[in-house]
Amino acid sequence: MSAAPSLPVRALAALGRPVVAAARATLELWGVLIGTLAGIIRSYGKGGRRPRGAVLAQMYAIGNRSLVFVAVTLGFIGMVMMYQACLQFSRAIGDLSQVGLQFLRLVVSDFGPTLTAMMLATRVGAGIAAEIGSMKVTEQLDALRMSGVLPIDYLLVPRFLASIVMTVALTILGAAIMYGAGGLTAWLSFGVNPRTFFDPAMVQPRHLALGLIKAVTYGAAIPIVSGFCGLRARGSSEGVGWATTAAVVGSSFAVIALDFALSVGALWLFGGDL
Amino acid sequence: MIGERTLTLLGARAIAVTREVGGIALMTGQVLRALLPPRLDGRELVRNLHRMGNRSLPIVALTAFFAGGLMVVQSAPFVKRLGATSLAGWAAGYAVLREIGPILIGLMFSGRVGANNTAELGTMTVTEQLDGLRALAIDPIRYLIVPRVLAMLIMLTALTIIGDLVALVGAAVVAYLVLDIDWRTMYFSFADNLTPHDFFHGVYKSVAFGAAIALTSCYFGVTVKGGAVGVGRAVNAAVVAAAVSIMLLDFFITYATA
């Protein structure tokens, strides 16, 4: 009677299973975002309770402790990018006076926020998922729930707020370091006059606005995606490891996909003259 | 005194970093020595190649596609100003092949494969499975580490080559959809302006990135201390170390090969 399902049925099931899993995960991810936003409203509304100093502590953990990491990586990548750009420009156009103008535009509207956020997705995303995941597998989240505290309110809301503030702050710092390192490279390796290079003529308010919007969006996306991965951790140390991996990949990919969406959107909005 | 405390903190940090760098160098030596008479566990290698390479293909392809598209979007204003659509492929292709492609694919690979590897080795370490192997007279370096290092090295290179192609396709698709640049214009823009040298520049980098990711992730995996929390912390440290080494190697390779 109950023979093994036929091949087409099995093929359909094999195709459908990842789709269903992905749809469920997407729903859960939105649930975490909405839960976090609701938690913010609850905690700042009437009679809201906030753990004291939690946001500040998270700002320190997310921001201050990533400072050296972000500064080093963005400094080096700024030098490399400038080097490659000068190499090509001197070969193809032979005129390096435009390099600084274009570089600043790119750093402000794209590379600064996006590369800073990629670095933060690695460091902060892994940290959030590892912390929340360890609490999940050691049943500390259940203990929180039992004492009438929602884990999202207690753990994710401070991280969410701190991450937005600190991503913006680190983006400004990272972009400045990248620009400075690029200018130094152009000056020392290609003899571009710093006065020609450090010329902000190309940057308009819309570039600054786009960069700021990107930084805020990434700052919101990283804790949501990694918190979601941490909350899904199962099992023991292996589960925490899996959650951390998923958080790094998920939040890095979220940064790239959001960057693409926001850049294309801005291009459309400004009619190709971004 | 505050100065004294800062100095102590700085010194402790410096010693910790030095210890990590030394540990990674030692592990590199052990891996190379284990490779000298190349006795490889073929089955373990193939399993790792499949697990680390084939199964990372979707995320790498997606990342590369977006990276290619992004570079076209970013170069659009400059291309428009010069009025030369034939330069769009040059700018995007050059950036993708030399820098953005290897770096983004390397970071994604570090997140997916490197972090996962640290978690797995870390779990084996905290559950004392490595000691178990040693008790059976099986060398963990030869049995566990070497196949993983080789697999990551080979697969990141392969994924970067595939990713480069996907990124160029992504650039052409986005150029067509967003900027109305013809496929043919894009193709000739790539073909006329990009040289094999640009492509190989990115491939060298991916080999170095693969080695860096493999060695850091294995090192932080086998040195885990302290249960589930320790595993999480080790994964965090591994991805940070991998990201820093990717950026540093990128810098040195760019200058060395110029």
Contacts between the chains, C-beta under 8 A, distances in Angstrom:
chain1	res1	chain2	res2	distance
A	69	B	240	6.1
A	69	B	243	7.7
A	69	B	244	6.9
A	72	B	244	6.3
A	72	B	247	7.2
A	73	B	243	6.2
A	73	B	244	6.2
A	73	B	247	4.4
A	76	B	247	4.4
A	76	B	248	6.2
A	76	B	250	6.9
A	76	B	251	4.5
A	77	B	103	7.5
A	77	B	247	5.7
A	77	B	250	7.1
A	77	B	251	7.9
A	79	B	251	6.1
A	80	B	99	6.6
A	80	B	250	5.4
A	80	B	251	5.3
A	80	B	254	4.9
A	81	B	99	6.4
A	83	B	254	5.8
A	83	B	255	7.2
A	83	B	258	7.1
A	84	B	94	7.6
A	84	B	95	7.7
A	84	B	98	5.7
A	84	B	99	5.9
A	84	B	254	6.7
A	87	B	258	6.9
A	88	B	94	5.8
A	92	B	90	7.1
A	92	B	193	7.7
A	102	B	78	5.9
A	105	B	77	7.5
A	106	B	74	6.0
A	110	B	70	7.6
A	110	B	74	5.6
A	118	B	104	7.8
A	118	B	107	6.2
A	119	B	243	6.2
A	122	B	107	6.9
A	122	B	110	7.6
A	122	B	111	6.7
A	122	B	239	4.8
A	122	B	240	6.4
A	122	B	243	5.0
A	123	B	236	7.0
A	123	B	239	7.3
A	123	B	240	5.2
A	123	B	243	7.7
A	126	B	115	6.9
A	126	B	232	7.8
A	126	B	235	5.8
A	126	B	236	4.2
A	126	B	239	5.3
A	126	B	240	7.7
A	127	B	236	5.3
A	129	B	232	7.5
A	130	B	229	7.7
A	130	B	231	7.9
A	130	B	232	2.7
A	130	B	233	6.4
A	130	B	235	6.3
A	130	B	236	5.6
A	131	B	232	7.0
A	133	B	228	7.9
A	133	B	232	6.3
A	134	B	228	5.1
A	134	B	229	4.8
A	134	B	232	5.4
A	137	B	228	5.8
A	138	B	228	6.8
A	236	B	123	7.9
A	236	B	228	5.7
A	237	B	119	7.9
A	237	B	122	6.9
A	237	B	123	4.9
A	237	B	126	5.7
A	237	B	127	7.7
A	237	B	227	6.2
A	237	B	228	4.0
A	237	B	230	7.8
A	237	B	231	4.3
A	238	B	119	6.8
A	238	B	120	7.5
A	238	B	123	4.7
A	238	B	231	7.9
A	240	B	119	7.4
A	240	B	228	4.9
A	240	B	229	7.9
A	240	B	231	5.6
A	240	B	232	4.8
A	241	B	115	7.6
A	241	B	116	7.1
A	241	B	118	7.2
A	241	B	119	2.2
A	241	B	120	6.7
A	241	B	122	6.3
A	241	B	123	6.1
A	241	B	231	5.1
A	241	B	232	7.2
A	241	B	235	5.8
A	242	B	116	7.4
A	242	B	119	6.4
A	244	B	115	6.0
A	244	B	119	6.4
A	244	B	232	5.6
A	244	B	235	4.3
A	244	B	236	6.9
A	245	B	111	6.7
A	245	B	112	6.5
A	245	B	115	4.2
A	245	B	116	4.5
A	245	B	119	6.1
A	245	B	235	6.9
A	248	B	110	7.8
A	248	B	111	3.5
A	248	B	112	7.7
A	248	B	115	5.3
A	248	B	239	5.5
A	249	B	59	6.3
A	249	B	108	6.6
A	249	B	111	4.4
A	249	B	112	4.8
A	249	B	115	7.9
A	252	B	107	6.2
A	252	B	108	6.1
A	252	B	111	5.5
A	253	B	59	6.7
A	253	B	62	7.1
A	253	B	63	6.7
A	253	B	108	7.3
A	256	B	63	5.9
A	256	B	66	5.0
A	256	B	67	7.0
A	256	B	70	7.6
A	256	B	104	7.0
A	257	B	66	6.3
A	259	B	66	7.7
A	259	B	70	6.3
A	260	B	66	4.7
A	260	B	69	6.0
A	260	B	70	5.6
A	260	B	73	7.5
A	263	B	70	6.2
A	263	B	73	4.6
A	263	B	74	7.0
A	264	B	69	7.9
A	264	B	73	5.9
A	264	B	174	7.7
A	264	B	178	6.0
A	267	B	73	5.7
A	267	B	76	6.3
A	267	B	178	6.3
A	268	B	178	7.7
A	272	B	76	6.2
A	272	B	77	7.4
A	272	B	80	5.9
A	272	B	179	7.0
A	273	B	77	6.1
A	273	B	80	6.9
A	274	B	73	7.7
A	274	B	76	6.6
A	274	B	77	5.1
